[in-house]
Amino acid sequence: MPDPAAGTVDVNALLDAGAWSTRQKLLTLLAALAVTFDGFDIQILAFAIPSLMRDWHVARSEFGPVLALGLAGMAMGGPLAGYAGDRLGRRPALIASVVLFGIATIATAFAQGVTGLAILRFVTGLGAGGALPNAAALAAEFAPTRRRATAVKLTMVCVPLGGMLGGLIAARVLPAFGWRALYGIGGTAPLLFAAVLSMALPESPRFLARRPGSWPDLAALLNRWGHAIAADTGFEDRAENRGSDRHSPIASMRTLFSPALARDTVGLWIAFFFCLGSIYLVFGWLPSLLSAQGLSASAASSGLASYNFGGVLGVLCLTAVLTMLGSRAPMLIGSLATAASALAILLVPIGSVNWLIAGIALNGFLANAIQTALYALAAHVYPTGVRSSGVACASAVGRVGGLISSLSGAAVIQSGASGYWVCLAIAMILTFGGLASIRNHLPGPRLS
């Protein structure tokens, strides 16, 4: 246990020596709830497309660029907010991101055409892309290192949870009140929650340890967490100096491709590109695919909700498995199983809606588990000085994959269900390749 009387405290050792307290878990929950609203707003357009097609008398293909612009915004917003998180703090970057996508979502309720929708979707993407890496960094840094993967995965599970809740809300709101009401709900809730974050969410203790001017705030925070720390105590974070200059407040992007990190960065980018590309093909186009197959708007929304519900269960299950076995074998096997589940959906007889929904839930169970594990893996790979930037850049590469899948989604649907599910399977096989090349996987428990 560090000795505060010695004048300098190693904040990493201090947090790792203690329990993952209830207070720390509640702070992780706040970051997770921000991701829930993010997951809802990311997927809200997919629920609304069938209604928009009817109201505006436009073809499905016109929404491909709109979906792509949203992901372009996320691809840009992630690195920008990641840089802001590493330079200015995870807390202000997260709150600003939530406010931005909340305002843009409310504004979308008043859109009058595809052009206005596309512009607002881009702005929404900027905020949504910025929220994820900073929420992941906060979750990782509130927890002891041994609980980091669990904290990040339980935070990122809220992406499919938000989508699942969105699907359930959309199934009720769309038929009764229309898509504008759905956007109104989707924007108002995160703005109210941003006010909660501004009052209740502190800055990351590991981030504060790197800023001498913030040491009194860190001492006060640690005292609230039950540690006896003098107000004039100095801090360091020895375990997190790897791969970054601890004397520089600005994380260098070049660090991601330093000899210690380059191979893992490339592997992560490959895995993020293809995994998120496949998931955003589902987020953006699954309801349209199901509608094209003759399902009602309510059933199509329920299909995406079941995909996200399966994802929530999958993340919880994989979290337990990663704790026991580490990440390499479970993620590699899971990627191949996800590909197999996509192909298995093609075996469902035409008209068997319940079996189709069950197959979609299984695919969501596996795919979302891998996606959220990627964020935990990235938070493990990168040290404090570049954690927000590293996670954000990997996520941005994933958004580029999603952008491409969004642009091609209408054409994929035109090829039929077989082409759609085969594309998802191929993407997960390529995800397997990226994961296989990563050296610094999450370790399993050490045996004494």
Order of alpha helices (4+ residues) and beta strands (2+ residues): beta-alpha-alpha-alpha-alpha-alpha-alpha-alpha-alpha-alpha-alpha-beta-alpha-alpha-alpha-alpha-alpha-alpha
